[in-house]
Amino acid sequence: AVLGEDMLPYRNLLTIQPLLYTGAGRWEPDVWKSTIIPGAAKHVAFLRKYYTRPGYDVAQLASMLGLASPFMVFAADSKMFPGGDLPPVGLTVSLYSASSGQGKTSLQKVIASAYGDPSLLVRSGARDDATLTSQSAFAALMGTMPLLLDEVTQNPPAEVVALIGRISNGQDRNRGNQRGNFKATKPWALIGVVSTNV
């Protein structure tokens, strides 16, 4: 199942049924039976139809890891408390091919479609589109949903290493301002799926 009316154009392509926006963020009690379970079944059917062919082992693993992202909280060293921050933990998976057009971005969109609108959830990993700090802020916003970054190797190698390290650590560096005030960063507990050509 997918949240948001923006996914409606993808319904026929990905065979998913989005949860429509209700304004109050509440749905009827039968939403599990009427929408979520059938939507999840259609998503699984889509994965089976297009990603169970011989030679698709890496794509299968990446899609399953993307679906497993919300469970990363259970792999953390620290515990999660009601009302508290997520425990910082992460894992980064790199979808690699030497050339473009091999389906890496498409696979990221398929992973994203289980959570929402792929055009909003698959972000550019290029330095020209976002700073390391903004990528970390987006990871914190995602919380436990997978962080999907496309074309991270358009950045200098040191920035790629820093980005992958931050995703995997589950938290950005803490910061301070010019007055010496401390600013803690929000952690995340997720799996990052990045696409690379190098």
Helices and strands as residue ranges (DSSP letters): E 2-3, G 5-10, H 11-14, E 18-19, H 31-31, I 32-36, H 37-51, H 57-68, G 69-75, E 89-96, H 104-113, H 118-121, E 122-124, H 132-142, E 147-150, G 152-154, H 157-169, E 175-176, E 182-183, E 189-196
